[in-house]
Amino acid sequence: MKHSELQQRLLDYTKLLGRQRIEIPELSGDDEDPFVIFSRPRTPEDMDKLGKYEDSARFNVEVIALLGENEDGTPALLKSDLVELMSGGANDLIKRIADQMFFHKPPKVADLKN
């Protein structure tokens, strides 16, 4: 499928951003290393998928399910986990993780090319 020049440049920029590392100390074990997940940059297609959720709790879990990855690139959260997470008491932590993923401020392009 052929993309417009703007769309292609945006897709190229998204690839250039890479993944964001997110430390979650609340989920760390007894060792001193924090629990870490990664967030890939969101795409226009992701925004289309996320735009249908009016419930903020569902939106937050969907952000993590869509963008969250383990170090090896596998999904950090499975769709089957959604219902259980939404009914649990970790809503504040889920919101904080989702906010870090969704509102991630990307580095400047000059910094990415160096």
C-alpha positions as CSV (number, residue, x, y, z in Angstrom):
1,M,0.0,0.0,0.0
2,K,1.4,3.4,-1.0
3,H,1.5,6.1,1.6
4,S,1.4,9.8,1.2
5,E,4.7,11.5,1.7
6,L,3.6,12.9,5.1
7,Q,2.3,9.6,6.3
8,Q,5.5,7.8,5.2
9,R,7.7,10.4,7.0
10,L,5.6,10.0,10.1
11,L,6.0,6.2,10.0
12,D,9.7,6.6,9.5
13,Y,9.9,9.0,12.5
14,T,8.0,6.5,14.6
15,K,10.5,3.8,13.8
16,L,13.3,6.1,14.7
17,L,11.9,6.8,18.2
18,G,12.5,3.2,19.4
19,R,11.0,1.9,22.6
20,Q,10.7,3.7,26.0
21,R,11.9,1.9,29.1
22,I,9.4,2.1,32.0
23,E,10.5,1.1,35.5
24,I,7.7,0.0,37.9
25,P,9.2,-0.3,41.4
26,E,5.8,-1.3,42.9
27,L,6.0,-4.5,41.0
28,S,9.6,-5.4,41.8
29,G,10.5,-8.5,43.7
30,D,12.8,-8.8,46.7
31,D,15.9,-8.1,44.5
32,E,17.0,-4.5,44.0
33,D,16.3,-4.3,40.3
34,P,13.0,-2.6,39.4
35,F,10.5,-4.4,37.3
36,V,10.7,-3.0,33.7
37,I,8.5,-3.0,30.7
38,F,8.9,-1.2,27.4
39,S,6.5,0.9,25.4
40,R,6.7,1.1,21.6
41,P,5.8,4.4,20.0
42,R,2.1,4.7,19.2
43,T,1.0,4.9,15.6
44,P,-2.0,6.5,13.9
45,E,-3.5,3.0,13.8
46,D,-3.1,2.7,17.6
47,M,-4.9,6.0,18.0
48,D,-7.8,4.7,16.0
49,K,-8.1,1.6,18.2
50,L,-7.8,3.6,21.4
51,G,-10.3,6.2,20.3
52,K,-13.3,3.9,20.8
53,Y,-12.8,3.7,24.6
54,E,-14.8,6.2,26.7
55,D,-14.2,4.4,30.0
56,S,-10.9,5.7,31.4
57,A,-10.1,2.4,33.2
58,R,-10.6,0.4,30.1
59,F,-8.6,2.9,28.1
60,N,-5.6,2.7,30.4
61,V,-5.5,-1.1,30.3
62,E,-5.9,-1.0,26.5
63,V,-2.9,1.4,26.2
64,I,-0.7,-1.1,28.2
65,A,-2.1,-4.0,26.2
66,L,-1.4,-2.3,22.9
67,L,1.9,-0.6,23.5
68,G,3.5,-2.5,26.4
69,E,6.2,-5.0,25.6
70,N,8.6,-7.2,27.5
71,E,12.3,-6.9,26.8
72,D,12.1,-9.5,24.1
73,G,9.3,-7.7,22.3
74,T,6.5,-10.0,23.4
75,P,3.3,-8.3,24.7
76,A,3.6,-7.2,28.4
77,L,-0.1,-7.7,28.9
78,L,-2.4,-10.2,27.2
79,K,-6.0,-9.5,26.2
80,S,-7.1,-12.2,28.6
81,D,-5.7,-10.2,31.5
82,L,-7.9,-7.2,30.8
83,V,-11.0,-8.1,32.7
84,E,-9.1,-9.2,35.7
85,L,-7.0,-6.1,35.8
86,M,-10.0,-3.8,35.4
87,S,-11.8,-5.4,38.3
88,G,-8.7,-5.3,40.6
89,G,-7.6,-2.5,42.9
90,A,-4.5,-1.4,41.0
91,N,-6.2,1.3,39.0
92,D,-3.9,4.1,40.1
93,L,-0.8,2.1,39.2
94,I,-2.4,1.1,35.8
95,K,-3.2,4.8,35.1
96,R,0.4,5.8,35.9
97,I,1.9,3.2,33.6
98,A,-0.6,4.0,30.8
99,D,0.2,7.8,31.2
100,Q,3.9,7.1,30.8
101,M,3.3,5.2,27.6
102,F,0.6,7.4,26.1
103,F,2.1,10.8,27.0
104,H,5.7,9.9,26.4
105,K,7.7,12.9,25.3
106,P,9.9,11.8,22.4
107,P,13.5,12.9,22.1
108,K,14.4,15.6,19.6
109,V,15.1,14.3,16.1
110,A,18.7,15.7,16.3
111,D,19.3,13.6,19.4
112,L,18.0,10.5,17.6
113,K,20.3,10.9,14.6
114,N,23.5,11.3,16.7
